[in-house]
Amino acid sequence: MSFINYSSREINCKIVYYGPGLCGKTTNLQYIYNKTNPEAKGKMISLATETERTLFFDFLPLSLGEIRGFRTRFHLYTVPGQVFYDASRKLILKGVDGVVFCGDSQMERMEANIESLDNLRTNLAEQGYDLDKLPYVVQYNKRDLPNASPLVELEEMLNPTKVQSFEAVATKGVGVFDTLKSVAKLVLTELKKGG
Amino acid sequence: MASNQLVMYEEELQQINKVCDVLHRDANCKAVLVIDKNGQAIASAGEVDQLDVTSLSSLTAGNVAATGGIASLLKEKEFAGQFHEGEKVHVHISLVAQRVILLVLFDERSSLGLVRLRVRKAANELTQVLEALIKKMESGSQPSVFAEITDADIDNLFND
């Protein structure tokens, strides 16, 4: 749910990174955090277990500049990817303005990707959202690994609606900002349509 | 999606700020924050300069959402209030009109009883402001910033 503040002249939006456990959602946010100017970002918060697995969410507030005198601020969230944290994932999707599905390119993770994508659709539907009507992009992470599935196969299995998709190596930053810019742009375009 | 959007105008923000100021004074507390349920800070009063308001807002909203999840598992409508007791600072969190969160930070200068009492009054006032705000949003009487923004403006934002 976007928050338009005419008093402080701000447009605030929420973007959620979704995907199976260990696909690199947190790594995306960490890379964005490390490469963003201090004045454009707030503190990154990770609610994680002792082994650095996301327990509830990661959170990164980011300012992307001004449009017509309004500051655009995006709140980036990740969900915990592990299957048994489903109740937490549902909470984090509340009020979402845009979604990034972060898929793990490794062949042996295809099933986990499909399960997570189904879970995303189901959980969004529970909140009254339709993934096909939301600003939504797909990222295929870990493209540098030798056991990565061919792109064509990933597209066929994980992107049947042919939304914008990006190849990424989040640890090195490849595709990370392209993904973010793309979904942020879709969110603003959608808000413009609604407004 | 647009119907879920929260829009804040100058007039209502002033009213909310006033409620925060009065609550800050009457509850004798350190700080007051009004936060949208999705974690965006709306208004504040008191000693907020040293606070990371953005992080606090997001975590509080996460906390309230998790508590709401627990309530629904236990077949409760909601747990409207929460209290966290620290060594020096205590936190009182309440959900107002199912829409915003009222967070009060206080220390030994105040007490939970006083905070609760003052929060109740402030919550009633906030509810009235929010109801008026929602009516204003739904009436569509206010011009939208997005009416002025062009596709080129959005493109320009993302040009390197």
Interface residues (C-beta under 8 A of the other chain):
Chain A: M1 S2 F3 I4 N5 Y6 S7 I11 N12 K14 G42 K43 I45 L47 F56 F57 F59 P61 L64 G65 E66 I67 R68 F70 T72 H75 A87 S88 K90 L91 I92 K94 G95 D97 Y129 K133 L134 K181 A184 K185 L188 T189 E190 L191 K192 G194 G195
Chain B: M1 A2 N4 Q5 L6 V7 M8 Y9 E10 L13 Q14 D36 K37 N38 G39 Q40 I42 D52 T54 S55 S58 L59 G62 A65 A66 G68 G69 L73 Q142 S144 V145 F146 A147 E148 I149 D151 D153 I154 D155 N156 L157 F158
